[in-house]
Amino acid sequence: MRLVLFGGKGGVGKTTLATAAAIRLADAGWRTLLLSSDPAHSLRDALEQEVGPEVRAVEGVANLRAVEISAERLFLKFKEEHGAEIKGILETGTYLDEGDIDELFSLSIPGLDEVMAFVELVELMERGEHEFYLLDTAPTGHSLRLLLLPELLDEWIRALARVRYKYRYVVSRLARREIHEPADDFLFGMKRTVREIQRLLRDPARCEFVVVAIPEAMVIAETRRLVEELGRLQIPVRHLVVNRVVSLEHGGCPFCRERWEEQRGSLQECEEAFPQLTTLRLLDRPRPVKGLRRLREIPLPIQWFVADTAVATAQGLR
């Protein structure tokens, strides 16, 4: 069971490549779930069929299902399910009155709605219904914020836990016994979820971030920052796809030759900037890649994803 995230600067073809990889894996017999955490949600455009907030089968591809994660919807669901516990912690551990707490709780906690996307992802993976989970992420800045959110949520839980600890200490001393309430179960459960997200993202046997770029100076500069930040976060990165490379196989028109001259330096810079990554160059195409037939034409090497899985299977880890 593996998670593969596709990310990079906006407009480099992340959605197309994530969708093409998912189709290849499904065609090879692997039960695959394709997800999007990008608010723009382009999976339906790539597949040319409806994709929504509920997991559904992709028509024309056995073994493939897809879902567009709505972080906002998940956050509202989270508040409905756990609002009582959070309010209880604030009521017993602060000087805020009920009106203050209701007003505070009505506010959006920065980043918490987005981290709910990861909570949903972990829950989907825990069901064990699929062998591969391919996530089409938002453009670089948004993706990095998303990947940093487990740390933010961890700090948020720590703050609530400190408030809760003071209350439990006082009440336990007065009652002369340890107390345990639903709010405690909520905090312990959230703590476990955050730890599982962090372990998942840092486990090379279960997770990989595939970086997508195009041969342009600004994109490569942003890609360099992305790879460096992923390294700092200890998220495995092994593969780079350089998309929309101009081909001069047939001599090329003057426009193509001029574009190639511009791209040649950028491609060389890619090789020098990311020597540790296995790089795949994909040729530019004259028409948008949409629909199953054209998505199946993209030559993504399936061994990128299944090689480690085969090893894990042999070791009894899958």
N, C-alpha and C positions, 0 to 999 in steps of 0.2 A: 504494500500500500504506500503510494508515494504522492507527494504534492510537488507540482512543478509550476512556478510562477513565471510569467512572461512580463517583462517591464522595460521601460526606456522612455525616451523623450516622446512627447505627443506627435503623432503623425508618422511614426517610423514603421508601422505595420504590426504592432503587438497583437491586436485582436485577430488579424488574418492568420498570423503564425500560430497563435495559441489554438485557434479553431482547426487549422490544418493538422497540427500535431495531434489534437484530440481525435480527429477522424482517422488518422493513420494508426493510432493505438487501438481504436475501436475496430477498425477493419482487420487488424492483426489478432483480434479475439480478446483483447483486454477490456474489462468492464470499466468504462471511463465516464467521469463527470466533468463537464466543462462549466466553469463558473466565471462570472464577471463581477469585480468590485468597482469598476469604473462607473461613476455617476452617469456618463454619457451612454453607456450600455449599447455596444454596437454588434453584439452577437447575433441579434436577429437580422441585421443588415448583411453580415457575412454569410450566415446560413440561408438567408432568404426565406425564413420561416419564423413563426412566433416563438419568442422565448420570454418567460415572465418570472415572477418572484417565487414560483413553485417549481420544483424539479419536474421536468417532463422529458419524454423520449424525443430524440431528434429523428424526424422522418427520413428514411433512406439510408440510415446508418445503424446497423445492429450494434448493440453494446454501448451506444452513446446516448447520454442524457445531458441536459443543459439547464442552467438557472442563472438569472440575473439577481444578485443579492441587493436588496434594498436596505441600506444601513439605517435610514430614517425609520422605516417600518419596524425593523428589528429593535431599535432603541425604544420606540413606543411600546412594543411588546414587553421589553425588559422592564420598563417602568410599571406597566400593569401587573407583571408577575412579582416584582420585588419592591415595589414602592412602599408597601407596608413595613417591610424590614428596615429599609433605609430611613424612613421617617421615624420609626421606633428608635433607631440608634441616635438620631439627632435630638429627639424629644428627651431621651433619658441622659444624654451626655453633653447637652449644651444648655444655654440659657434662652434659646430661641423659643418663642411661643408658637402655637399651632399655625397662626396666620403667617408668621415669618417663614416657617418651614414649608408651608404650601407654596409660598411665593418663590422660595429658593429652589424647591423641587420642580417647579414649572419651567425653570431656566434650562437651556441646553448645556450640559457639561461638555466643554470642548474636547473633541476627540472620542468621547465615549460612544456616540452613535456609530462611528466608524469601526471601533474595536469590536462592536457587536457582530460585524461581518466575519471577523476571525472566530468569534465564539460560535457562530452558525457553522463555519467551515469545520471546526473541531467536532461539533456535534454530528455533522454529516459524515465525517471520517470515522467517528466512533461507531456508527451504524454498520460499517463494514460492507456496504452494498457495492462498492466499487474498488477497483485496484489502482486506478490513477485518478488524481484530482488536478486538473489544469486550471490555473487561475489567471485570467486576463486582468492585469492591474491597471490603475489609472496612470497618467503621465508621471515622470520621475519624482517631482516634488511631492505630489499627493501620495505616491507609493511609499516614499520614505517616511512620510508622516504616519502612514498606516502601519508600517513596520516598526515604528517607534512607539506606537500606542500601547502595546503590552507593558512597556516600562511606565508609561503615564498611568495606566490603569492600576498597576502595582502600587504606585505612590498614592493613588486615590484610595485604594483599599487599606493601605497602611495608615492613612489619616483617619479613616473611619474606625479601624481597629484600635487606634490609640484612644479615641473617644469612648469606644465600647469597653475597653479595658478599665478605664477609670470608673465607669459605672459599675461594672461587674465587681471590681475590688471593694468599692464602698458597700454595695448591697450584700456581697458575700460575707464581709466582716460583720455586718449587722445581723444577717440571718444565721451566721456561723455555719454556713455550708456553701458549697460551690453551686452557682446557678447556671442554667443552660436554657437558652431561648432560641426561637427560630432565627433571630438576627445573627446569632453565632454561627448557625449552620450556613446561612447566606454568605457570611464573610469567608468561612472555610472553603465553601464551594467555589466562590469567585477566585480565591487564592489558588486553588488547584487548577482552575481553568487557565489562569494567566501563566502558571508554571508550565502547563501542557503546551500552550501556544509557543512559549519561548523554547521549550525542548524540541518541539516539532520544527520550528524555523531553523534551528542550529544543528539539526541531525542530518548529516550528509547521506545517510541511508534512507531517509524518508522525505527529504526536501532538497530542492534545487531552484535557483533563480536563473532563468535564461535571459540574458541581456540582449536587447534588440537595438540596432543602430542603423544609420544610413551614412554613406561616405561624404559627410559634410563637416567642416571644421567645428562649427558650433555644437553639432550633435556629438561629435567625438569628445569634445571638452566636457559636455554634460555627462556623457557615458563614463568618462574617467572618474568624475566625482561620484557617480552612482556606484561603480565597482568598489571604490575606496570606502564608501559608507557601508556597503554591504559587508565588506571585510571587517569593518569596525564592529558591526552588529553580529558578526560570526555566522552570517547566512551563506551557505555554500554557493559558489558561482564557478561553473566549469566551462560553460559554453557561451559563445557570442555569435549572433547572427547579424551579418552586415547585409542589409536589404537594399533593393533597388540599385544594383550595380549595373552600369551601362555595358553592353556587349559590343565588341567590334569584330565579332566572328566573321561577318560577311563584309568587312571593309568599313561599314558604317557610313552614315550620312555626315555632312559637315557639322550638323548640330550634335550628333552622337559623339563625333571625334572631339569636339570642344568640351562636351560634358565629361568624356573620359579623361581628358587632360586635367580637368579640375578634380576629378575623383581619384586619379592615380596617387597624388600626394596624400590624400586623406586615407586611402587604403594602406599606404606605407606607414602612415602615422598609427593606424589601428594595430598593425603587426608589432610595431615598436612599443605601443602603450600597453598592450595586453598579451604579452608572450606566454603567460600562464594559462590562457584560455584557448580551448579548441574553437577555431573560427570557421564559420560557413558563410560563403558569399552566395547570395541569391540574386539572379539577374532581374532587372527591371522588366515589367510587362506592359504591353501597350494598352491594356484594358484593366479596370478594377477587378480584383480577384473576389468574386462573389459566387455563391452557389456551390453545391457539393462537387460538381465535376471539376471546376477550376481549382477549388481548394485541394482536391486530391492530386492535382498536378504539381503542387509545391514539393520539391524533393528534400523534405526534412528527414535526416537519418534517424530512423526509429531506434537504432541501437544506442543513441544518446540516452534514452530514457529507460530502456528495458535491460541494458547490460547489468546495471547495479541491482535491478530488481531480480534478475536471474540469480545473481550471487546470493541475494537475501533469501530467495526461495530455497537454494541449495543448503543454506545455513539454518533453515527453519525459521527465518525472521519474517517472512511475508505472511 
